[in-house]
Amino acid sequence: MNTTTAWIDDARKLTVIFNDRSLVSYPHVEPIIYWGNKEKYFQTYIGNQIDDTTIIIHFYEDLPIGESLILQWGELDIPIYAGAIVRTKWFDNNYSAVDAILGAHCKESATTFAVWAPTAISVKVKLDAQFYVLKRHNRGVWRSTISGNWHGATYEYEVNVNGKTILVSDPYAKAMLPNSEKGIVVDLSRLKQVDENNQFRPKRTSLQDAIIYELHVRDATIHPDSNVINKGKYLGMAEIGTTTKNGYSTALSYIKELGCTHVQLLPINDYARVDELNPGPDYNWGYDPLYFQVPEGSYSVVPENPFARINECKEMISAFHREGISVILDVVFNHVFIMEESPFEKLVPGYYFRYHENGILSNGTGVGNDIASERGMARAFILDTVDFWLKEYHVDGFRFDLMGAIDIETMRQIEERCKEEPVPIMLLGEGWELSTALASERKATSRNSAQLKSIRFFNDFFRDSLKGNLFHAGDTGYVNGNGRFIERLPGLVSGSAFNLFGSSFVSEVTQTVNYVECHDNHTLWDRLELTNKDSSEMDRKKMQQLATGITLLSQGVPFIHAGQEWFRSKFGEENSYISGDLINQLDWQKRAFENESVEFVKSLIALRKKYIVFRMTSREEISRRLHILDTPNSVFGFTLLGDEEDFSIYVNPTKEKQQLQLPSPGNWKVAITNDFHKSKEERTVIGEFTFITPLELVVLQKSRKSLTSKNPDSFVNIGGIRVE
């Protein structure tokens, strides 16, 4: 059987791969290309021989893509398919249909199906059990309108591509059967609508006011003591008034009380590894994306109903909005779960993913494939997906997983689309430099932040400076290393955009996302147990409070991992992406037990929200209002000058009591401290000298107005010595 195949690899090049070495030297005549539908021939000439089974052939004019072509070579009839040509500029210029409306668009009387498959020679839609032929239109879009009320019908595409006829689900599907078995036609106007007039959608004056709380839908409520009815589900996240058995708030009500402005949800679009009909034994963070415009079914209370997950997801988002909390979606536009099984690869083989120049698949993401966001139709899909979640679900932001693998132009166009919304949309991502097959100057990395002024970047320099290099297990930073890297702190607290304090991380102070913990890697508590195992538990707790406090008091947008405020542990598990509920669940009993620490973090959040000097938006303003203080040993201090209030913040990472000289004499009130024993007293420092205790973070506040105390006897300094 002859399985010799010819691949169109460039606008004027065929690569012929013979299945038998003896055939390479067999044809002694010039080959010719035959287009049967038009009865047209294309002249060719033989190029070089690559190896024993591969020959390059050139031709003189463009070949039609998506047509049945044969290379006639002597007695051989060799099928011709689209190969590496799909990754050329020529292909995008001639076949990208970026303005096409794709997917299944359902009305009561008819549904229009449209799919982009330029290399296919035929496409049908299988609607329930019936096949309907789609007509080829310009630039490889196949489309047909089928009369009837198809709301709720299953559908797939039957595609003939590269000599095979296969069934493919629609990458633009909005609803699916359980476990992504088939797409479902849906008239979204018949389902729940999210606050159509944006009545409850939080309206932010500035995104610099944001405080982000990272959350996994299932983790948030699955613990027995959450006392949520619909544990681990969208609807569980929508329940309010829930408490532990001893009356401490949980779930949504807890997040509202904590004071964060945004929740960032780990991926909630359809993903792999979890049986949606029986999710209990399985677990996944969600970074194995399957269908990007379909909510994950395992979070639904009725997963067998394709529409339930849509309604329930919308109810969850509406519930957050009613509580004044904005919703950021974690989106994974850098890879798919298994490339060969994805609808992208089945519909247009070789197009949607990056390859190196040698033909090897790019794997900068480390999961086997990199989505080629820079290609026209990959970018169009990403933009269409962002648009869909904004329009249909009214989300308030997107966190881009491995954003450094996405190209700058795609991110720019996302920026422009988001500006159309009636509320400011939070855009943030991991701007790491990855070894994907894309030039560094085209990547959406923190190094290129000057080209993406509306996008924020996770500040790993901030993270590692406070707790040590993430990828060196025993490494320490400022809070757990006795003040190590203190020289970096001026740059960190001032927004990481000042060359004055060393190299900047981002170009603007409005671009840094400050954090010390997220879903990835060890929780901070688990790391401290590794790096500071000889310290007492109380000392480690104070170290964590220092890190969380610096995060919340620095310029930029602070980011907190759910449970960080009560020393969340994953029992030493560094990568818990499929580790199950016992490892990943939020322990609401621990939340109650560590309520003092929760109240400390709550007070920091409240302070940040009340005073604008903690969330300034320009280098000029920060230069005028923020000043680094002279401090002893490893203590770090800075002052913030407000219009009516001044603040001095001190952090002591040592285990020794230290004397402080304040920036000016006066009546300084201790606004916040993690020395909880003292926080139960009214404390005011009169004068300019005081003490800071071991592993203490203290915020001192002084009014620019005259300050008198109702009880002069209460005037003591932080060290407990009366100074009256």
N, C-alpha and C positions, 0 to 999 in steps of 0.2 A: 504494500500500500504506500503510495506517495504522500508523504506529509511535508514535503518541501513547501515553505511559505515565504512570501515576499512582504516586507514591511516598509511602508512609506515612513522614512525617518527624517526627511527634510523636504523642502519645497521642490527639490530637483534630485532627490536621492531615494533609491530603493536598496534595502539590504535583503539579499536573498540567502536564506539559510536552508541548506540541503540536509535531508535526513540520511543521506548515504554519501560518503566521500567520493565514491566512483562517479557520482552524477556531476560533480563539479567540473570535470574535464569532458563531460559527454557532449554538451551542446556546442557545435562549431559554427552556428549561425547567430546573427544578431537577434536578441530577443525583441519582442514588440508587446505593447500593452493594449489590450482590447477591452473596450467599454461596450458591453452587450446591449444595454438599453438604448443607446444612441448609435450603435453599430459604427463606432469610431475607434480609430487606431492612434496610438501615441508612439512616435519613434523613440528609440533608446540607444545608448551605447554603453559598452561594458567598461567599468572603472577598474579598481584594483581588487585583488583577492586578499581578503583579510587572513583567512586560515584555510584549513582543509575542507571546511564546509560552508564558508561564507564568502560571498562575492557582492561587490557594490555595483549597482547599475544606475546610470543617470538618464534623465529625460529632459525634454526641451520646453515643456509647458505644464501649467498647473494641472494636477489630476483632481477629478471630483471626489470629494470625501463623502462617505455614506452611500456609495454606489458599488455594485458588483463589478469588480475589475479582475482581469486575468492577465498574467504574464505568460505569453506564448513563446516558448523557447524550444525549438525543435519539436519533438513529440510531447514535450511537457506542457501541461496547463497548470500554472502555479497561481493559487489564489493570492490576492493582494489585500492587505489590511492596513489600517492606520496604526503606525507604531509611534516612534518618538516625535513624529510630526506634530502630535497633539501638544507637545511642550515647547513649540516654537512661537515666536512673535507672529510669524505668518499665519499660524492657525488661529491665534486669538484675534488677529486683525480681520480675518475672514469669517470666523464662525462664532465668536463671542456674541451672545444676545443678552447684554446686561440689562436691557430695559424690558425684557420679556416678563410677563406675569405667569409664573409657573405654579404647578400644583393642581389640586382639585378645588374648583370654586363652585360651590353648591348654591343653587336657588331652588325655590319650590317647584319650578316647572322644568328645570334642566340643570345639568352640571357640565362645566367645561374642564377638560383635562388637558394639561400642557406639561411637556417634559422636554428637557434639552438633551438630545442624544445625536449629535452630528455625525458620528461614525457608524451609527446603526443603519441598516438597509431597510428595516421595517420595524414598526412599533404598533402594538395593540394594547388596549386597556382591558384587563379582565375584571369585569364589574359583576360582583357576586360570581355566578358561574358562567356568565356570557361574555364573549369576546367582541370588542368593537375596534375597528381599524382607526388609527390616528393618521392624520394627513401631515405630510412634511411641509413645513413652511420655511421662510428664510432663516439662514444661519443655524440650521440644525434643530429648530424647535418643532416638535410634533404636537399637534393640537386637534381636538374634536369636541363638539358639544353634543351631549347625549340627552335627549328629551326624557322627562320623567322626574319623579321625586326620589332622589337617590340618597337622601339623608340617612345615615346609618349603614349603608351598603359597604361591603368590603371591596377593595380594589388593589390591583397590582398591574405592573406593565410587563408585557411580553415583548422582549427586545431581541432582535437578530443582529448580533454584533460580533465581528471577528470570527465568523463561521459557526457561531453557536447561538441557539435560541434559548433564552433563559427568562425566568420570572424575577422581577425586581420590584421591591417596595419603593414608594416615592420618597426621595429625600426631603421633599416639601410637605410630607404628610403632617396633618395637624392633630390626628387622632389615630390610635392603633389598637388592634386586638391585644390581649395580654401577651407579654413576652415578645412583642414586636412581630407577631406572626404575619399580619397583613395591615395595610393602611385602611382607614375608615373614612368615608366621605362624611363631612360634617358641615352643616349650615350653622356657623357660629352665632348668627343672629338669634337662633332658637335657644341658645344656652345662656347661662348666667353672664351678666355684664358687670364689669368692675367699675363702679363709680363713674358713670358716663360723663358727668359734668365736672369731674375732678374735685368734687366737694370736699372729700376727706384726704385727698392726696397731699402729703405735707409739702408746704411751700417754703423753701429755704431762701433766705436772702443771699447767703454765701455758702458754698460748699466747704469753705475753710472752717465753718462751724460744726462740721460733721464729726461724730465719734462713732466708729464702726465696731460692730459686735459680730464676730464670725460664728456661724451656727450651722449644724447639720440637722435637717428636719427630724430624722429619726432619733438622733442623740438627745434632742431637746426634751423629749417627753416620755421616752420608753422606760425610764426608771420607775419602779413601783411607787416610790414616794412622791412622784410628780403629782399624783392624784388627778391626772388628766384622764378623761374617758377614752378618747381616741388616741391611744398611745402610739407614738411613732408615725403619725399620719399628718397630712395637711390640716385636717380638721382639728387635730389635737393642738396644733400650733395656733389655732384660731380661738381656743377656749380662754376665757378670762376668769379671774377670781379664784384660780386654783392655788392651793397651799399644801405644804407638808402637813403631816399629822399634828405637828406642834405649832402650826399657824404661820410658817414662813412662806412667802410668796414663791411661786414656781412659774416656769414656762413664760408665756407672753406677759402676764402681769408682772413677773419678776423683771423682765427686760425693760418694761416701761418704768418701773420704779428705779431701776439702776440709772436710767437717764440717757442711755445711748440713743443717738439720733437715727442710725441706720443699722439694719441687720444685713449681713452678707451671708446668703445661703449657699452652702456647697451645692454643686450642680443638681438641679431639679428637673432637667430634661431627661428623656428616656436614655437609660444606660444599661450596660450588660452585667452579668454575674449574679443577679438577684432574680429568683423566681417570683414574678409579680403575684401569682396566685397563692404562693406559700412563702412569703419573704422571711419568716422567722429564722430558719436555719442559715440564711445567707446574710451577707452584709457588704456594703460598698460605699465608699465616699461619693462616688459618682463620676470619677474621671475616666470612665470607659464609655465614651459617648456612642450612641447608636443613631437616634433620631432627634435632631436638635430643636424641632418646633413642637414636640410632643412632651407633655409633662410625664415624669416617671410614674409608672403605675403602682409600684410597691408602696407608695405613700397614700394610696387611695383606700378608703374603707370598702369600696365596691370595685375591685380591679377588673372584674369581668365585664363591667359596663364601660365602654370606651369613653363615654362622655362624663362619667362621674369624676375622673381625675381632673378634667378641665374645670368643672364647676368647683371642686374642692380646692384646687390650687388657687383659683380666683378668690374663693372665700378666705383663704389664708392671707393672701395679699391685702384684701379689703380689711381684714381684722387688724393687721399691722397698721394700715393707714388710719383706721379709726382711732388707734391709740397714739397717733402722731409719729409713727416710726416708718421711715422710708425703707424700701426693699431693693437690695443689690443682688443680682444673680451672678453666680460664678459660672462663666461660660468657657468651654474647652474647644476653641477654634484652631487648635494647633495639631490635633491628630484625631484619628478614629480608633475604635477598639481593635478591630482586625481589618486591615486594609482590603484584603482579598474578598471579604464578605460584605463590605460596605456598598450601599447603593451607588455611591459616587464611582467606585472602581468598576462596578458592573455596567453602569450606563455608558461611561466614557473611559475605557481602560487607559491608565497611564496619565490622565490629564490632571486630576485634582491633587496629586502628590508630587513632592519634590524628588528630583534625582540629581546626583552629581554628574559632572560632564562625562565621566566614564560609564554612565549607565547604571550605576549602583544606587539603590534607593537611599535617600537621605534619612537619617535617624537622629537628628539633633535633639529631639524630644526624649529619646531614650526608650520609647515604647513601640518602636518598629516602623513608624511612618511619620512624615511631616506634611501637613496640609499646605499646599502651594497657594497661600493667600494672595500672592501677587498676580495670579492669573485671573483673567476677567471674570470667569463664571464662578470661581471659588470665592473671589471677593464679593461678587453679586450675591451669592448664597449667604455669606456672613452678614452683609448689609441687610438683606431681606429678613434674616432671622432676628437681628437687632430690632428692625422696624416692627416685626410681628409682635415681639414681646412687649415693646413699648405701646403699640396700638391696642392690642387685644388684652394684655394683662396689666398694663399701666405700671410696670416696674420703674424703679427710680435710679437704676444704675447697673453697671456691668463690671465685674472683676474678670480680667482676661488671664486665664491660666497660661503660663509660659509665654507671656506677651512678646518677649524677645524673639520668638519664632514667627511672629506676624510682621508683615512689612509696614513701613511707615505710611504709605499712601492709603492702605486699607484703614488704618487707625485714623488718619485725617478725615476720611470720608465718614467714618463712624462719628467723629467729633461733630462734623457738619450736620449729620442727621439728627443728632441728639439736641442740637441747638434749636430745633423746631418744636421741642416739647414745651408745654406751659410751665414746667418746673425745671430747675437745673438738674441735670443728669450726672451722677457720679461715675467717672470712668477711671479705673485704676487697674494695675496689672503688675506681673512679675517681669521686670525689664532686664532679665538676665541675658548675657551674651551666650548663645548656644551654637553648637557646630552644625547648624542646618545649612543646606545648600542655597544660601542667600548672602549676598555681599553685606558686610558689617554696616556699611553706610545706609543700607536700606532697612535695617532691622529696628523695631520699636523698642530699643533698649534705653536704659537710663542715661547712657552716654550720649544718646541722640535726643534727649528730652527737650532741647531747645526748639526742635521741629514739631513738638506735640504739646503746646502750652496748656491745653485743657485736660491733659491726662496726668494722673498721679502714678507714682512708682513706689513699690515696696522697697523700703530702705534697709537692705541687708547689712550695710555698713553700720547703721544705727543698732541693729539687732546684735551683730557680732561684737561691737564695741562694748555693749552692756553685759553680755553673758559669755563671750568667747566664741571663737570660730566654730560654726555649726558642724563642720565636717572634721573637727578634731575633738575627740571625745573628752579629753581632759582639759581642754583649753578654757581659760577664764577671761572675764572682762572686768568692767569697772565695778559692778555690784558684788561679784563673787570672787574678785581677785584683789581685794584690799586696795582698790582705787586704780588698778591697771587701766591704761588708756585714758587717764584723766585729761590728757592734752587734746583728746578728740571731742570732749564734751562741749566746749564752746561752739563748735560747728554744729553739733547735733541739736542742742537746745535752741539754736537760732535759725533752724530750718534747713540746714544742710545745703545751702546755696551761696555761701560766702567763701570766696577764695582767701579772705583775710584770715580764716581759721584753718587753712590747709585746703586741699582740693575739695571742690564742691561735688555733691552727689547728683544734684539736679540743677537745672538752670534757674528755677524760680522757687521761692519758699512755698508756693501753692502746689508744688508737685511731689512733695515727700509724704509718704505714708509711714509713720513711725510705729514700730512694733518690736516685740521681743519674743512673741509666741504666736503660732498659727496652727492649723490642722496638721501641717507637715512636721516630721521629725519629732523629737522628744518634746513633751510639754516642758515649760520652764521648771516646774517642780521636779519632774523626773531628771532633768539635766542637772539641777542643783544637787540632787542626791548622788549623782556621779562625780561632779566636780568638787563638791564640798562635803563629802561623806563623813569627814571628821568633825564637822560643825554640828551644833545642836539643831534639833528640829525648829526651835524658836528662831535661831539665827538664820536658818535657811528661809523661813517664812519672811523675816524682815528683809533679806536680800531680794526676795521676789517682790515685796512691796516697794522697795527702792526702784526696781526695774519698771514696774507698772506705773509708779508715780512719775518717773522721768518721762515715760512715754506720754502720759496724759498732760504733762506740764510743758512739753517742748512745742516749739512752733512747727506747724504742719498738721496733718490729719492723723490723730491717734487711732490705732487698731488694736482691739482686744479679742483674744480667742475665748470663746465661751468657757466659763469656769476658771479662767486665769485668775480672777479676783478671789477665788477661794481655793487656790493651790490644786487645780485639777491635775489628776494623775491618770496615766494610761498604764500604770504598773510596769514602767520601764520599756514598754513597746515603742520602738522608734518610728515604725511605719505601719500604722494601724488601719490602712485603707480597706482591708477585708477582715479585720480582726474580731468583729462581732460586738454585740451590745455590752457585754461585761467589761470590755476594755474601753469602749468609746462613749458609753452613755454618760450624760450629765448626772452626777450623784447629788440629788437634791437633799439627802440627809447631810452630806458634807457641807452643802451650802448653808444649812441651818447651823451646823456646828461652828462654822467659820464666819458667822454673821458679823463679828467685829471687823474682820478684814473686808467683807463686802461693804460695810458702812464707810470704811476708809476710802475705798475706791469710789463709792457713790458720792462722797464729799468732794473728791478730786474732780469728778465729772461735773458736779454742780458748780464748783468754783470756775472751771474752764468755761462753762456755758454762761455764767453770769458776767465775767469780765473779759472784754474784748482783747486785752493785752496778751492773753494766752493763745490768741488765734489771729494774729496779724497777717496781712496779705501782701506786704511788699518789703523788700530789703531795706528801703529807705526808712520806713516806719520802725522796723526792728532795730536798725542802727541807732535810731533816736531814742528808743524806749528800753532796749535790753542792754544791760551792761554786766560784764563778768566781774565777779568780786574777788578780792584777795582773801585767801583762805589758808588755814594751816594744813600741813601734811597732805593727805589724800582727799580731804573734804573739798567738795565742789559747791560753788555758790554763784547765783546770778540774781540780778534785780530787774524788775519790770516797773517802769514808771508810767502810771496811768494818769488820767486827767484829774481824778478825785482820790484815787487809791494807789499806793505803791506796794509792791510785793518784793520780799527777799526770800529766795528758795535756797535751802542748803541740803546737801546730801552727804552723809558720813558713811562710807563703805567699810570703815575700820571697826574694830571691836574695842576701841578706846574712846573715852569721853574727850571732846575737844572744845577749846575755848574759841568763841567767835567775836569778831568786832563787826558790828552791823554797819551798813553803808552811811548811815546818818543817825544822830541821836533823836530820840523822840519816844512816843508811846507805840510800841509794836505789839500787835495782838497775834497770838498763835492761832492762825486760822485752821491749820491742819497739821497733824503729826501722826506717825505710825507708832509713837510711844503711847500706847492706849492708856497706860496708867495715868499719865499726866493729862490726857485729853479729857478726863472727867472733871478737871478743875477749870475755872476761868483763869487764863494766864495772859498777862501783859508784861512786856519787857520795857522798863523805863530806862532810857539812856541808850548806850550803844554796845554794851558788852553782855554776853550771855554764853551758854554752853549748848552743845549738841551731843546727845547721848550716842552710844554705839549703835551702828546700823539704823540710824534715824533719818527720815526725811521730814523736814519741817518747812511749812509755808508761813512766813511772817507777813502780816498785813498792817499798813499804817495809813490812816486817813490823812489827807492833806488839810482837813479841817481840824479844829481843836478837839482833842479826845480827852474826855474825863470819865472816870469810873464811878458807878453808883456805890461801889464798895472799895474804898482805898486799900483796905486790908488785903484785898485779893491780888494786889500788884506784886507778882513774884517773877523771877526770870525763869527761863526754861530749865535751868539747873536746879530749880527749887529753892534758891536763896533769895530771901526778901531784899528788895533793893530800894524800898521806900525811904 
